[in-house]
């Protein structure tokens, strides 16, 4: 396999791991990032986590 394909699969797997506690879960995030690209779902997941931490701290 070419190195770029392996990198793409690894990044998609990382997105799946990061998104396992979201609405889509591991498989939903994995396939979404596999079919489109790993970068936008990863950005969304990381921003969502940061927003939740800030919002939860302010309301708690």
C-alpha positions as CSV (number, residue, x, y, z in Angstrom):
1,X,0.0,0.0,0.0
2,X,1.2,3.5,-0.7
3,X,2.2,5.5,2.4
4,X,-0.5,8.1,1.7
5,X,-3.3,5.5,1.8
6,X,-1.9,4.2,5.1
7,X,-1.8,7.7,6.6
8,X,-5.3,8.4,5.4
9,X,-6.6,5.2,7.1
10,X,-4.7,6.0,10.3
11,X,-6.1,9.5,10.4
12,X,-9.6,8.2,9.8
13,X,-9.1,5.7,12.7
14,X,-7.9,8.5,15.0
15,X,-11.1,10.5,14.1
16,X,-13.1,7.4,15.0
17,X,-11.4,7.1,18.3
18,X,-11.8,10.8,19.1
19,X,-15.5,10.7,18.2
20,X,-16.5,7.5,19.9
21,X,-18.5,9.4,22.6
22,X,-20.4,11.5,20.1
23,X,-23.8,11.0,18.4
24,X,-22.2,9.1,15.5
25,X,-19.9,6.9,17.6
26,X,-16.7,5.3,16.5
27,X,-18.0,3.7,13.3
28,X,-20.0,6.7,12.1
29,X,-17.1,9.1,12.5
30,X,-14.7,6.5,11.0
31,X,-16.8,6.0,7.9
32,X,-17.6,9.7,7.6
33,X,-13.9,10.6,7.7
34,X,-13.1,7.7,5.4
35,X,-15.5,8.7,2.7
36,X,-14.9,12.5,2.8
37,X,-11.6,13.5,4.6
38,X,-10.4,13.1,8.1
39,X,-9.6,16.8,8.7
40,X,-13.1,18.4,9.0
41,X,-14.6,15.8,11.3
42,X,-11.4,16.0,13.5
43,X,-11.7,19.8,13.7
44,X,-15.4,19.5,14.6
45,X,-14.8,16.9,17.3
46,X,-12.0,18.9,18.9
47,X,-13.9,22.2,18.8
48,X,-17.0,20.4,20.2
49,X,-15.0,19.0,23.1
50,X,-13.5,22.4,23.9
51,X,-16.9,24.1,23.7
52,X,-18.4,21.4,26.0
53,X,-15.6,21.9,28.6
54,X,-16.0,25.6,28.7
55,X,-19.8,25.4,28.8
56,X,-19.9,22.8,31.5
57,X,-17.5,24.7,33.7
58,X,-19.5,27.9,33.4
59,X,-22.8,26.2,34.2
60,X,-21.5,23.9,37.0
